Amino acid sequence: MFSRAPDVKDRKVADDVRKIVREAAAVFGETPFDRYLFLYVLEAEGGRGGIEHLFGTSICAPLDSFEDREAYRKFLGVTAHEFVHAWNVKRMRPAGLGPFDYTKESPTHNLYVAEGFTSYYGYLVAARGGAITREEYFKILAESLVTDRGNPGILAKSLEAHSWDWWLPTDIPYLTYRTNYTRGSLVALVLDVEIRVATGGKRSLDDVMRSLYRRTGTRATGYTDAELREALVAGGAPGMDAHLNAMVQTPGTLDVVEALALLGVEVVPDPASPAVPFVGWRTSSTGKDFPALDWVEPGSPAATAGLQDRDLVVALGDRRIPAERVDKELMFLTPGKPVEVSFFRDGILRRVELIPGAVQPPKLIVRPREDASPEQKGRLEAWLGARSVPPTP
Protein backbone atom coordinates (compact mmCIF):
# COMPACT_ATOMS: atom_id res chain seq x y z
CA MET A 1 0.00 0.00 0.00
CA PHE A 2 0.99 3.60 -0.49
CA SER A 3 1.98 5.78 2.43
CA ARG A 4 -0.10 8.31 0.54
CA ALA A 5 -1.95 8.06 -2.73
CA PRO A 6 0.21 9.11 -5.69
CA ASP A 7 -1.10 11.76 -8.03
CA VAL A 8 -0.53 12.19 -11.77
CA LYS A 9 1.63 15.17 -10.84
CA ASP A 10 3.53 13.06 -8.31
CA ARG A 11 7.18 12.35 -9.10
CA LYS A 12 6.53 8.66 -8.38
CA VAL A 13 4.20 8.31 -11.38
CA ALA A 14 6.73 9.94 -13.71
CA ASP A 15 9.55 7.83 -12.23
CA ASP A 16 7.62 4.58 -12.70
CA VAL A 17 6.73 5.42 -16.30
CA ARG A 18 10.38 6.31 -16.90
CA LYS A 19 11.43 2.87 -15.61
CA ILE A 20 9.05 1.21 -18.07
CA VAL A 21 10.34 3.34 -20.95
CA ARG A 22 13.98 2.46 -20.26
CA GLU A 23 13.38 -1.28 -20.08
CA ALA A 24 11.18 -1.42 -23.18
CA ALA A 25 13.80 0.47 -25.18
CA ALA A 26 16.44 -1.97 -23.91
CA VAL A 27 14.49 -4.91 -25.36
CA PHE A 28 14.34 -3.46 -28.86
CA GLY A 29 17.73 -1.78 -28.79
CA GLU A 30 16.72 1.71 -29.85
CA THR A 31 14.10 4.43 -29.51
CA PRO A 32 12.73 5.35 -32.95
CA PHE A 33 11.48 8.74 -31.78
CA ASP A 34 12.82 11.89 -30.11
CA ARG A 35 9.60 12.53 -28.21
CA TYR A 36 6.80 10.24 -27.02
CA LEU A 37 3.56 11.50 -25.45
CA PHE A 38 1.54 9.66 -22.80
CA LEU A 39 -1.95 11.17 -22.84
CA TYR A 40 -4.13 10.02 -19.93
CA VAL A 41 -7.89 10.53 -19.74
CA LEU A 42 -9.16 9.81 -16.23
CA GLU A 43 -12.84 8.91 -15.83
CA ALA A 44 -14.89 8.78 -12.64
CA GLU A 45 -17.03 5.86 -13.86
CA GLY A 46 -14.57 3.08 -14.66
CA GLY A 47 -12.82 3.43 -17.98
CA ARG A 48 -9.78 1.33 -18.83
CA GLY A 49 -7.90 0.84 -22.10
CA GLY A 50 -5.55 2.49 -24.52
CA ILE A 51 -4.70 2.94 -28.14
CA GLU A 52 -1.19 3.04 -29.51
CA HIS A 53 0.05 5.73 -31.89
CA LEU A 54 3.33 6.21 -33.72
CA PHE A 55 4.70 8.83 -31.33
CA GLY A 56 2.45 8.45 -28.32
CA THR A 57 -0.48 6.71 -26.71
CA SER A 58 -3.87 7.80 -25.40
CA ILE A 59 -4.94 5.87 -22.30
CA CYS A 60 -8.27 5.90 -20.50
CA ALA A 61 -8.01 5.00 -16.81
CA PRO A 62 -10.29 5.16 -13.75
CA LEU A 63 -10.00 8.35 -11.74
CA ASP A 64 -9.23 6.24 -8.67
CA SER A 65 -6.23 4.54 -10.29
CA PHE A 66 -4.03 6.12 -7.64
CA GLU A 67 -6.04 5.23 -4.54
CA ASP A 68 -4.59 1.78 -3.89
CA ARG A 69 -1.71 -0.36 -5.09
CA GLU A 70 -3.78 -2.82 -7.13
CA ALA A 71 -5.47 -0.05 -9.10
CA TYR A 72 -2.12 1.67 -9.64
CA ARG A 73 -0.54 -1.58 -10.81
CA LYS A 74 -3.21 -1.85 -13.50
CA PHE A 75 -2.55 1.76 -14.50
CA LEU A 76 1.13 0.91 -14.96
CA GLY A 77 0.21 -2.28 -16.82
CA VAL A 78 -1.81 -0.56 -19.53
CA THR A 79 0.89 2.14 -19.74
CA ALA A 80 3.58 -0.48 -20.34
CA HIS A 81 1.46 -2.41 -22.85
CA GLU A 82 0.71 0.61 -25.00
CA PHE A 83 4.33 1.77 -24.91
CA VAL A 84 5.65 -1.61 -26.09
CA HIS A 85 3.29 -1.18 -29.04
CA ALA A 86 5.54 1.66 -30.21
CA TRP A 87 7.79 -1.11 -31.54
CA ASN A 88 5.56 -4.18 -31.71
CA VAL A 89 2.65 -3.13 -34.00
CA LYS A 90 3.23 0.53 -34.84
CA ARG A 91 6.53 -0.27 -36.56
CA MET A 92 7.13 -4.02 -36.54
CA ARG A 93 3.80 -5.63 -37.38
CA PRO A 94 2.34 -8.72 -39.03
CA ALA A 95 1.72 -8.58 -42.75
CA GLY A 96 -1.91 -7.63 -43.24
CA LEU A 97 -1.99 -5.03 -40.46
CA GLY A 98 -0.78 -2.30 -42.76
CA PRO A 99 -0.96 -0.35 -44.90
CA PHE A 100 -4.60 -0.37 -43.85
CA ASP A 101 -7.67 -0.37 -46.03
CA TYR A 102 -10.35 0.79 -43.60
CA THR A 103 -13.14 -0.38 -45.92
CA LYS A 104 -12.49 -4.07 -45.11
CA GLU A 105 -11.12 -6.45 -42.52
CA SER A 106 -7.38 -7.05 -42.21
CA PRO A 107 -6.99 -10.70 -41.15
CA THR A 108 -3.67 -12.08 -39.90
CA HIS A 109 -2.51 -15.25 -38.16
CA ASN A 110 -0.26 -13.25 -35.84
CA LEU A 111 -2.45 -11.16 -33.55
CA TYR A 112 -1.14 -13.34 -30.72
CA VAL A 113 2.27 -11.76 -31.44
CA ALA A 114 0.93 -8.25 -31.97
CA GLU A 115 -1.10 -8.27 -28.75
CA GLY A 116 -0.01 -11.35 -26.79
CA PHE A 117 3.73 -10.74 -27.02
CA THR A 118 3.05 -7.08 -26.22
CA SER A 119 1.14 -8.15 -23.10
CA TYR A 120 4.06 -10.36 -22.11
CA TYR A 121 6.64 -7.62 -22.48
CA GLY A 122 4.43 -4.93 -20.95
CA TYR A 123 4.42 -6.35 -17.44
CA LEU A 124 7.88 -7.89 -17.87
CA VAL A 125 9.56 -4.53 -18.52
CA ALA A 126 7.59 -3.02 -15.62
CA ALA A 127 9.01 -5.73 -13.35
CA ARG A 128 12.53 -5.48 -14.74
CA GLY A 129 12.58 -1.74 -14.14
CA GLY A 130 11.05 -1.95 -10.68
CA ALA A 131 7.82 -0.12 -11.48
CA ILE A 132 6.07 -3.21 -10.12
CA THR A 133 7.55 -5.73 -7.72
CA ARG A 134 8.42 -9.30 -8.61
CA GLU A 135 5.68 -10.46 -6.27
CA GLU A 136 3.19 -8.38 -8.23
CA TYR A 137 4.51 -9.79 -11.48
CA PHE A 138 4.05 -13.36 -10.24
CA LYS A 139 0.51 -12.51 -9.13
CA ILE A 140 -0.26 -11.19 -12.63
CA LEU A 141 1.16 -14.38 -14.11
CA ALA A 142 -0.98 -16.50 -11.78
CA GLU A 143 -4.08 -14.60 -12.92
CA SER A 144 -3.15 -15.23 -16.55
CA LEU A 145 -2.79 -18.97 -15.88
CA VAL A 146 -6.26 -19.09 -14.29
CA THR A 147 -7.74 -17.15 -17.21
CA ASP A 148 -6.10 -19.47 -19.72
CA ARG A 149 -7.14 -22.57 -17.79
CA GLY A 150 -10.78 -21.49 -17.97
CA ASN A 151 -10.74 -20.60 -21.65
CA PRO A 152 -12.88 -23.07 -23.62
CA GLY A 153 -12.20 -21.16 -26.83
CA ILE A 154 -8.59 -22.35 -27.13
CA LEU A 155 -9.75 -25.96 -26.83
CA ALA A 156 -11.98 -25.49 -29.86
CA LYS A 157 -9.71 -23.56 -32.23
CA SER A 158 -5.97 -22.93 -32.56
CA LEU A 159 -4.36 -19.66 -31.59
CA GLU A 160 -3.68 -18.82 -35.25
CA ALA A 161 -7.32 -19.55 -36.10
CA HIS A 162 -8.51 -17.28 -33.30
CA SER A 163 -6.28 -14.55 -34.71
CA TRP A 164 -7.55 -15.01 -38.26
CA ASP A 165 -11.19 -15.04 -37.12
CA TRP A 166 -10.84 -11.96 -34.88
CA TRP A 167 -13.29 -10.12 -37.11
CA LEU A 168 -16.07 -12.71 -36.89
CA PRO A 169 -18.89 -12.86 -34.32
CA THR A 170 -18.76 -15.95 -32.10
CA ASP A 171 -20.46 -17.61 -29.17
CA ILE A 172 -17.16 -19.12 -27.98
CA PRO A 173 -15.95 -17.30 -24.85
CA TYR A 174 -12.54 -15.62 -25.03
CA LEU A 175 -12.39 -15.64 -28.84
CA THR A 176 -10.42 -12.42 -28.98
CA TYR A 177 -8.96 -10.83 -25.88
CA ARG A 178 -8.48 -13.84 -23.60
CA THR A 179 -7.03 -15.97 -26.39
CA ASN A 180 -4.81 -13.66 -28.43
CA TYR A 181 -3.75 -11.54 -25.45
CA THR A 182 -3.55 -14.07 -22.61
CA ARG A 183 -2.57 -17.28 -24.43
CA GLY A 184 -0.31 -15.23 -26.72
CA SER A 185 1.54 -13.83 -23.70
CA LEU A 186 2.02 -17.32 -22.27
CA VAL A 187 3.36 -18.60 -25.60
CA ALA A 188 5.91 -15.77 -25.47
CA LEU A 189 6.91 -16.76 -21.93
CA VAL A 190 7.43 -20.41 -22.88
CA LEU A 191 9.50 -19.47 -25.93
CA ASP A 192 11.58 -17.02 -23.90
CA VAL A 193 12.41 -19.55 -21.20
CA GLU A 194 13.18 -22.38 -23.60
CA ILE A 195 15.41 -20.22 -25.80
CA ARG A 196 17.38 -19.22 -22.69
CA VAL A 197 17.80 -22.85 -21.67
CA ALA A 198 18.63 -24.08 -25.19
CA THR A 199 21.34 -21.45 -25.65
CA GLY A 200 22.79 -21.62 -22.14
CA GLY A 201 21.55 -18.11 -21.43
CA LYS A 202 23.30 -16.57 -24.43
CA ARG A 203 20.06 -15.58 -26.17
CA SER A 204 16.40 -15.00 -25.34
CA LEU A 205 13.15 -13.88 -26.91
CA ASP A 206 14.52 -10.33 -26.56
CA ASP A 207 17.04 -11.17 -29.28
CA VAL A 208 14.29 -12.52 -31.52
CA MET A 209 12.15 -9.40 -31.13
CA ARG A 210 15.15 -7.13 -31.68
CA SER A 211 16.18 -9.03 -34.81
CA LEU A 212 12.68 -9.03 -36.27
CA TYR A 213 12.31 -5.33 -35.49
CA ARG A 214 15.58 -4.40 -37.20
CA ARG A 215 14.68 -6.44 -40.26
CA THR A 216 11.04 -5.36 -40.70
CA GLY A 217 10.38 -2.37 -38.43
CA THR A 218 10.66 0.25 -41.18
CA ARG A 219 8.87 -1.80 -43.82
CA ALA A 220 5.32 -0.82 -44.72
CA THR A 221 4.21 -4.35 -45.55
CA GLY A 222 5.08 -5.99 -42.21
CA TYR A 223 6.61 -9.40 -41.53
CA THR A 224 5.35 -12.71 -42.90
CA ASP A 225 4.71 -15.94 -41.01
CA ALA A 226 7.94 -17.31 -42.49
CA GLU A 227 9.98 -14.29 -41.36
CA LEU A 228 8.67 -14.66 -37.81
CA ARG A 229 9.84 -18.25 -37.70
CA GLU A 230 13.18 -17.41 -39.31
CA ALA A 231 13.76 -14.84 -36.56
CA LEU A 232 13.01 -17.45 -33.89
CA VAL A 233 15.77 -19.67 -35.24
CA ALA A 234 18.30 -16.97 -36.11
CA GLY A 235 17.82 -14.83 -33.00
CA GLY A 236 16.67 -17.61 -30.72
CA ALA A 237 17.52 -21.29 -31.04
CA PRO A 238 17.17 -24.16 -33.51
CA GLY A 239 13.80 -25.87 -33.35
CA MET A 240 11.94 -22.89 -31.93
CA ASP A 241 10.04 -22.44 -35.19
CA ALA A 242 8.65 -25.96 -34.94
CA HIS A 243 7.85 -25.46 -31.27
CA LEU A 244 5.93 -22.27 -32.10
CA ASN A 245 3.94 -24.19 -34.70
CA ALA A 246 3.03 -26.82 -32.11
CA MET A 247 1.74 -24.15 -29.72
CA VAL A 248 -0.20 -21.96 -32.14
CA GLN A 249 -1.46 -24.19 -34.95
CA THR A 250 -3.44 -26.76 -32.93
CA PRO A 251 -6.04 -26.30 -30.17
CA GLY A 252 -5.24 -27.47 -26.66
CA THR A 253 -3.64 -26.67 -23.34
CA LEU A 254 -0.22 -25.11 -22.84
CA ASP A 255 2.27 -26.40 -20.26
CA VAL A 256 3.55 -23.17 -18.75
CA VAL A 257 4.27 -24.88 -15.43
CA GLU A 258 7.03 -26.96 -17.01
CA ALA A 259 8.69 -23.86 -18.48
CA LEU A 260 8.54 -22.00 -15.17
CA ALA A 261 10.11 -24.98 -13.42
CA LEU A 262 13.25 -24.37 -15.51
CA LEU A 263 13.51 -21.02 -13.70
CA GLY A 264 12.99 -22.59 -10.29
CA VAL A 265 9.45 -21.17 -10.14
CA GLU A 266 6.48 -23.25 -8.99
CA VAL A 267 2.71 -22.99 -9.49
CA VAL A 268 0.56 -24.16 -6.56
CA PRO A 269 -3.11 -23.81 -5.52
CA ASP A 270 -3.84 -20.76 -3.40
CA PRO A 271 -4.92 -22.10 0.02
CA ALA A 272 -6.58 -18.77 0.82
CA SER A 273 -8.77 -19.04 -2.27
CA PRO A 274 -11.66 -21.47 -1.73
CA ALA A 275 -13.18 -23.52 -4.52
CA VAL A 276 -16.45 -21.74 -5.36
CA PRO A 277 -19.41 -22.13 -7.74
CA PHE A 278 -18.72 -20.67 -11.19
CA VAL A 279 -20.30 -17.28 -11.91
CA GLY A 280 -18.06 -16.02 -14.73
CA TRP A 281 -16.87 -12.65 -13.54
CA ARG A 282 -13.60 -11.12 -12.41
CA THR A 283 -13.76 -8.41 -9.79
CA SER A 284 -11.49 -5.75 -8.37
CA SER A 285 -11.63 -3.15 -5.66
CA THR A 286 -12.05 0.36 -6.95
CA GLY A 287 -11.10 2.01 -3.70
CA LYS A 288 -14.73 1.66 -2.56
CA ASP A 289 -16.40 -0.87 -0.28
CA PHE A 290 -17.82 -3.01 -3.08
CA PRO A 291 -16.25 -4.98 -5.94
CA ALA A 292 -16.45 -3.75 -9.52
CA LEU A 293 -16.70 -6.23 -12.39
CA ASP A 294 -13.54 -6.04 -14.48
CA TRP A 295 -15.02 -8.38 -17.08
CA VAL A 296 -17.86 -10.83 -17.56
CA GLU A 297 -17.23 -14.06 -19.47
CA PRO A 298 -19.53 -14.48 -22.48
CA GLY A 299 -21.98 -17.32 -21.97
CA SER A 300 -21.33 -17.48 -18.22
CA PRO A 301 -24.01 -17.36 -15.49
CA ALA A 302 -23.15 -13.70 -14.88
CA ALA A 303 -23.55 -12.85 -18.58
CA THR A 304 -26.80 -14.81 -18.82
CA ALA A 305 -28.12 -12.83 -15.84
CA GLY A 306 -27.33 -9.57 -17.69
CA LEU A 307 -24.36 -8.37 -15.66
CA GLN A 308 -21.77 -6.26 -17.49
CA ASP A 309 -18.22 -4.94 -17.13
CA ARG A 310 -18.01 -2.04 -14.65
CA ASP A 311 -21.13 -3.04 -12.68
CA LEU A 312 -20.62 -2.46 -8.95
CA VAL A 313 -21.91 -5.51 -7.06
CA VAL A 314 -23.28 -4.76 -3.57
CA ALA A 315 -25.13 -7.92 -2.47
CA LEU A 316 -25.70 -11.61 -3.18
CA GLY A 317 -29.16 -12.45 -1.91
CA ASP A 318 -29.43 -10.80 1.48
CA ARG A 319 -25.67 -10.77 2.06
CA ARG A 320 -23.57 -7.64 1.60
CA ILE A 321 -20.53 -8.43 -0.60
CA PRO A 322 -17.41 -6.41 0.34
CA ALA A 323 -14.57 -6.41 -2.18
CA GLU A 324 -12.12 -8.28 0.02
CA ARG A 325 -14.56 -11.17 0.61
CA VAL A 326 -15.91 -11.90 -2.87
CA ASP A 327 -14.67 -15.50 -3.08
CA LYS A 328 -15.71 -16.30 0.47
CA GLU A 329 -19.19 -14.95 -0.17
CA LEU A 330 -19.47 -17.09 -3.31
CA MET A 331 -18.94 -20.13 -1.09
CA PHE A 332 -22.45 -19.63 0.26
CA LEU A 333 -23.95 -20.16 -3.22
CA THR A 334 -25.27 -23.51 -4.43
CA PRO A 335 -24.70 -24.61 -8.04
CA GLY A 336 -28.00 -24.47 -9.93
CA LYS A 337 -29.84 -22.54 -7.19
CA PRO A 338 -30.85 -18.97 -8.23
CA VAL A 339 -29.60 -16.04 -6.19
CA GLU A 340 -30.49 -12.35 -6.49
CA VAL A 341 -27.57 -10.06 -7.34
CA SER A 342 -27.90 -6.39 -6.41
CA PHE A 343 -25.60 -3.97 -8.23
CA PHE A 344 -25.16 -0.38 -9.35
CA ARG A 345 -24.90 0.55 -13.03
CA ASP A 346 -24.68 4.20 -14.06
CA GLY A 347 -25.57 5.16 -10.50
CA ILE A 348 -28.84 3.18 -10.53
CA LEU A 349 -29.46 0.22 -8.22
CA ARG A 350 -30.54 -2.87 -10.17
CA ARG A 351 -31.29 -6.52 -9.38
CA VAL A 352 -31.02 -9.67 -11.48
CA GLU A 353 -31.30 -13.41 -10.86
CA LEU A 354 -28.09 -15.40 -11.29
CA ILE A 355 -27.85 -19.21 -11.44
CA PRO A 356 -24.35 -20.34 -10.34
CA GLY A 357 -22.55 -23.07 -12.26
CA ALA A 358 -20.46 -25.98 -11.03
CA VAL A 359 -17.71 -25.55 -8.42
CA GLN A 360 -14.43 -24.31 -9.91
CA PRO A 361 -10.79 -24.94 -8.84
CA PRO A 362 -9.14 -22.32 -6.63
CA LYS A 363 -6.83 -19.54 -7.69
CA LEU A 364 -3.12 -20.13 -8.14
CA ILE A 365 0.11 -18.87 -6.62
CA VAL A 366 3.28 -18.46 -8.70
CA ARG A 367 6.45 -18.18 -6.63
CA PRO A 368 10.17 -19.02 -6.66
CA ARG A 369 10.96 -22.39 -5.10
CA GLU A 370 12.91 -22.28 -1.87
CA ASP A 371 14.93 -25.28 -3.03
CA ALA A 372 15.72 -23.89 -6.50
CA SER A 373 19.19 -24.80 -7.75
CA PRO A 374 21.86 -22.15 -8.33
CA GLU A 375 21.41 -22.69 -12.08
CA GLN A 376 17.66 -22.08 -11.83
CA LYS A 377 18.19 -18.99 -9.69
CA GLY A 378 20.63 -17.66 -12.26
CA ARG A 379 18.10 -18.14 -15.05
CA LEU A 380 15.43 -16.39 -13.00
CA GLU A 381 17.66 -13.40 -12.35
CA ALA A 382 18.68 -13.22 -16.01
CA TRP A 383 15.00 -13.26 -17.01
CA LEU A 384 13.64 -10.70 -14.55
CA GLY A 385 16.74 -8.58 -14.01
CA ALA A 386 17.03 -5.06 -15.40
CA ARG A 387 18.38 -4.67 -18.97
CA SER A 388 18.78 -0.90 -19.21
CA VAL A 389 21.74 1.08 -17.93
CA PRO A 390 20.62 3.52 -15.20
CA PRO A 391 21.11 7.14 -16.29
CA THR A 392 23.76 9.19 -14.58
CA PRO A 393 22.35 11.56 -11.93
C-alpha positions in Angstrom: 0.0 0.0 0.0 1.0 3.6 -0.5 2.0 5.8 2.4 -0.1 8.3 0.5 -2.0 8.1 -2.7 0.2 9.1 -5.7 -1.1 11.8 -8.0 -0.5 12.2 -11.8 1.6 15.2 -10.8 3.5 13.1 -8.3 7.2 12.4 -9.1 6.5 8.7 -8.4 4.2 8.3 -11.4 6.7 9.9 -13.7 9.5 7.8 -12.2 7.6 4.6 -12.7 6.7 5.4 -16.3 10.4 6.3 -16.9 11.4 2.9 -15.6 9.0 1.2 -18.1 10.3 3.3 -20.9 14.0 2.5 -20.3 13.4 -1.3 -20.1 11.2 -1.4 -23.2 13.8 0.5 -25.2 16.4 -2.0 -23.9 14.5 -4.9 -25.4 14.3 -3.5 -28.9 17.7 -1.8 -28.8 16.7 1.7 -29.8 14.1 4.4 -29.5 12.7 5.3 -33.0 11.5 8.7 -31.8 12.8 11.9 -30.1 9.6 12.5 -28.2 6.8 10.2 -27.0 3.6 11.5 -25.5 1.5 9.7 -22.8 -2.0 11.2 -22.8 -4.1 10.0 -19.9 -7.9 10.5 -19.7 -9.2 9.8 -16.2 -12.8 8.9 -15.8 -14.9 8.8 -12.6 -17.0 5.9 -13.9 -14.6 3.1 -14.7 -12.8 3.4 -18.0 -9.8 1.3 -18.8 -7.9 0.8 -22.1 -5.5 2.5 -24.5 -4.7 2.9 -28.1 -1.2 3.0 -29.5 0.1 5.7 -31.9 3.3 6.2 -33.7 4.7 8.8 -31.3 2.4 8.4 -28.3 -0.5 6.7 -26.7 -3.9 7.8 -25.4 -4.9 5.9 -22.3 -8.3 5.9 -20.5 -8.0 5.0 -16.8 -10.3 5.2 -13.8 -10.0 8.3 -11.7 -9.2 6.2 -8.7 -6.2 4.5 -10.3 -4.0 6.1 -7.6 -6.0 5.2 -4.5 -4.6 1.8 -3.9 -1.7 -0.4 -5.1 -3.8 -2.8 -7.1 -5.5 -0.1 -9.1 -2.1 1.7 -9.6 -0.5 -1.6 -10.8 -3.2 -1.9 -13.5 -2.5 1.8 -14.5 1.1 0.9 -15.0 0.2 -2.3 -16.8 -1.8 -0.6 -19.5 0.9 2.1 -19.7 3.6 -0.5 -20.3 1.5 -2.4 -22.9 0.7 0.6 -25.0 4.3 1.8 -24.9 5.7 -1.6 -26.1 3.3 -1.2 -29.0 5.5 1.7 -30.2 7.8 -1.1 -31.5 5.6 -4.2 -31.7 2.6 -3.1 -34.0 3.2 0.5 -34.8 6.5 -0.3 -36.6 7.1 -4.0 -36.5 3.8 -5.6 -37.4 2.3 -8.7 -39.0 1.7 -8.6 -42.7 -1.9 -7.6 -43.2 -2.0 -5.0 -40.5 -0.8 -2.3 -42.8 -1.0 -0.3 -44.9 -4.6 -0.4 -43.9 -7.7 -0.4 -46.0 -10.3 0.8 -43.6 -13.1 -0.4 -45.9 -12.5 -4.1 -45.1 -11.1 -6.4 -42.5 -7.4 -7.1 -42.2 -7.0 -10.7 -41.1 -3.7 -12.1 -39.9 -2.5 -15.3 -38.2 -0.3 -13.2 -35.8 -2.5 -11.2 -33.6 -1.1 -13.3 -30.7 2.3 -11.8 -31.4 0.9 -8.2 -32.0 -1.1 -8.3 -28.8 0.0 -11.3 -26.8 3.7 -10.7 -27.0 3.1 -7.1 -26.2 1.1 -8.2 -23.1 4.1 -10.4 -22.1 6.6 -7.6 -22.5 4.4 -4.9 -21.0 4.4 -6.4 -17.4 7.9 -7.9 -17.9 9.6 -4.5 -18.5 7.6 -3.0 -15.6 9.0 -5.7 -13.3 12.5 -5.5 -14.7 12.6 -1.7 -14.1 11.0 -2.0 -10.7 7.8 -0.1 -11.5 6.1 -3.2 -10.1 7.6 -5.7 -7.7 8.4 -9.3 -8.6 5.7 -10.5 -6.3 3.2 -8.4 -8.2 4.5 -9.8 -11.5 4.1 -13.4 -10.2 0.5 -12.5 -9.1 -0.3 -11.2 -12.6 1.2 -14.4 -14.1 -1.0 -16.5 -11.8 -4.1 -14.6 -12.9 -3.1 -15.2 -16.5 -2.8 -19.0 -15.9 -6.3 -19.1 -14.3 -7.7 -17.1 -17.2 -6.1 -19.5 -19.7 -7.1 -22.6 -17.8 -10.8 -21.5 -18.0 -10.7 -20.6 -21.7 -12.9 -23.1 -23.6 -12.2 -21.2 -26.8 -8.6 -22.3 -27.1 -9.8 -26.0 -26.8 -12.0 -25.5 -29.9 -9.7 -23.6 -32.2 -6.0 -22.9 -32.6 -4.4 -19.7 -31.6 -3.7 -18.8 -35.2 -7.3 -19.6 -36.1 -8.5 -17.3 -33.3 -6.3 -14.5 -34.7 -7.5 -15.0 -38.3 -11.2 -15.0 -37.1 -10.8 -12.0 -34.9 -13.3 -10.1 -37.1 -16.1 -12.7 -36.9 -18.9 -12.9 -34.3 -18.8 -15.9 -32.1 -20.5 -17.6 -29.2 -17.2 -19.1 -28.0 -15.9 -17.3 -24.9 -12.5 -15.6 -25.0 -12.4 -15.6 -28.8 -10.4 -12.4 -29.0 -9.0 -10.8 -25.9 -8.5 -13.8 -23.6 -7.0 -16.0 -26.4 -4.8 -13.7 -28.4 -3.8 -11.5 -25.4 -3.6 -14.1 -22.6 -2.6 -17.3 -24.4 -0.3 -15.2 -26.7 1.5 -13.8 -23.7 2.0 -17.3 -22.3 3.4 -18.6 -25.6 5.9 -15.8 -25.5 6.9 -16.8 -21.9 7.4 -20.4 -22.9 9.5 -19.5 -25.9 11.6 -17.0 -23.9 12.4 -19.6 -21.2 13.2 -22.4 -23.6 15.4 -20.2 -25.8 17.4 -19.2 -22.7 17.8 -22.9 -21.7 18.6 -24.1 -25.2 21.3 -21.4 -25.6 22.8 -21.6 -22.1 21.6 -18.1 -21.4 23.3 -16.6 -24.4 20.1 -15.6 -26.2 16.4 -15.0 -25.3 13.1 -13.9 -26.9 14.5 -10.3 -26.6 17.0 -11.2 -29.3 14.3 -12.5 -31.5 12.1 -9.4 -31.1 15.1 -7.1 -31.7 16.2 -9.0 -34.8 12.7 -9.0 -36.3 12.3 -5.3 -35.5 15.6 -4.4 -37.2 14.7 -6.4 -40.3 11.0 -5.4 -40.7 10.4 -2.4 -38.4 10.7 0.2 -41.2 8.9 -1.8 -43.8 5.3 -0.8 -44.7 4.2 -4.4 -45.6 5.1 -6.0 -42.2 6.6 -9.4 -41.5 5.3 -12.7 -42.9 4.7 -15.9 -41.0 7.9 -17.3 -42.5 10.0 -14.3 -41.4 8.7 -14.7 -37.8 9.8 -18.2 -37.7 13.2 -17.4 -39.3 13.8 -14.8 -36.6 13.0 -17.5 -33.9 15.8 -19.7 -35.2 18.3 -17.0 -36.1 17.8 -14.8 -33.0 16.7 -17.6 -30.7 17.5 -21.3 -31.0 17.2 -24.2 -33.5 13.8 -25.9 -33.4 11.9 -22.9 -31.9 10.0 -22.4 -35.2 8.7 -26.0 -34.9 7.9 -25.5 -31.3 5.9 -22.3 -32.1 3.9 -24.2 -34.7 3.0 -26.8 -32.1 1.7 -24.1 -29.7 -0.2 -22.0 -32.1 -1.5 -24.2 -34.9 -3.4 -26.8 -32.9 -6.0 -26.3 -30.2 -5.2 -27.5 -26.7 -3.6 -26.7 -23.3 -0.2 -25.1 -22.8 2.3 -26.4 -20.3 3.5 -23.2 -18.8 4.3 -24.9 -15.4 7.0 -27.0 -17.0 8.7 -23.9 -18.5 8.5 -22.0 -15.2 10.1 -25.0 -13.4 13.2 -24.4 -15.5 13.5 -21.0 -13.7 13.0 -22.6 -10.3 9.4 -21.2 -10.1 6.5 -23.2 -9.0 2.7 -23.0 -9.5 0.6 -24.2 -6.6 -3.1 -23.8 -5.5 -3.8 -20.8 -3.4 -4.9 -22.1 0.0 -6.6 -18.8 0.8 -8.8 -19.0 -2.3 -11.7 -21.5 -1.7 -13.2 -23.5 -4.5 -16.4 -21.7 -5.4 -19.4 -22.1 -7.7 -18.7 -20.7 -11.2 -20.3 -17.3 -11.9 -18.1 -16.0 -14.7 -16.9 -12.6 -13.5 -13.6 -11.1 -12.4 -13.8 -8.4 -9.8 -11.5 -5.7 -8.4 -11.6 -3.1 -5.7 -12.1 0.4 -7.0 -11.1 2.0 -3.7 -14.7 1.7 -2.6 -16.4 -0.9 -0.3 -17.8 -3.0 -3.1 -16.2 -5.0 -5.9 -16.5 -3.7 -9.5 -16.7 -6.2 -12.4 -13.5 -6.0 -14.5 -15.0 -8.4 -17.1 -17.9 -10.8 -17.6 -17.2 -14.1 -19.5 -19.5 -14.5 -22.5 -22.0 -17.3 -22.0 -21.3 -17.5 -18.2 -24.0 -17.4 -15.5 -23.2 -13.7 -14.9 -23.5 -12.8 -18.6 -26.8 -14.8 -18.8 -28.1 -12.8 -15.8 -27.3 -9.6 -17.7 -24.4 -8.4 -15.7 -21.8 -6.3 -17.5 -18.2 -4.9 -17.1 -18.0 -2.0 -14.6 -21.1 -3.0 -12.7 -20.6 -2.5 -8.9 -21.9 -5.5 -7.1 -23.3 -4.8 -3.6 -25.1 -7.9 -2.5 -25.7 -11.6 -3.2 -29.2 -12.4 -1.9 -29.4 -10.8 1.5 -25.7 -10.8 2.1 -23.6 -7.6 1.6 -20.5 -8.4 -0.6 -17.4 -6.4 0.3 -14.6 -6.4 -2.2 -12.1 -8.3 0.0 -14.6 -11.2 0.6 -15.9 -11.9 -2.9 -14.7 -15.5 -3.1 -15.7 -16.3 0.5 -19.2 -15.0 -0.2 -19.5 -17.1 -3.3 -18.9 -20.1 -1.1 -22.4 -19.6 0.3 -23.9 -20.2 -3.2 -25.3 -23.5 -4.4 -24.7 -24.6 -8.0 -28.0 -24.5 -9.9 -29.8 -22.5 -7.2 -30.8 -19.0 -8.2 -29.6 -16.0 -6.2 -30.5 -12.4 -6.5 -27.6 -10.1 -7.3 -27.9 -6.4 -6.4 -25.6 -4.0 -8.2 -25.2 -0.4 -9.3 -24.9 0.6 -13.0 -24.7 4.2 -14.1 -25.6 5.2 -10.5 -28.8 3.2 -10.5 -29.5 0.2 -8.2 -30.5 -2.9 -10.2 -31.3 -6.5 -9.4 -31.0 -9.7 -11.5 -31.3 -13.4 -10.9 -28.1 -15.4 -11.3 -27.9 -19.2 -11.4 -24.3 -20.3 -10.3 -22.6 -23.1 -12.3 -20.5 -26.0 -11.0 -17.7 -25.5 -8.4 -14.4 -24.3 -9.9 -10.8 -24.9 -8.8 -9.1 -22.3 -6.6 -6.8 -19.5 -7.7 -3.1 -20.1 -8.1 0.1 -18.9 -6.6 3.3 -18.5 -8.7 6.4 -18.2 -6.6 10.2 -19.0 -6.7 11.0 -22.4 -5.1 12.9 -22.3 -1.9 14.9 -25.3 -3.0 15.7 -23.9 -6.5 19.2 -24.8 -7.8 21.9 -22.1 -8.3 21.4 -22.7 -12.1 17.7 -22.1 -11.8 18.2 -19.0 -9.7 20.6 -17.7 -12.3 18.1 -18.1 -15.1 15.4 -16.4 -13.0 17.7 -13.4 -12.4 18.7 -13.2 -16.0 15.0 -13.3 -17.0 13.6 -10.7 -14.5 16.7 -8.6 -14.0 17.0 -5.1 -15.4 18.4 -4.7 -19.0 18.8 -0.9 -19.2 21.7 1.1 -17.9 20.6 3.5 -15.2 21.1 7.1 -16.3 23.8 9.2 -14.6 22.3 11.6 -11.9 
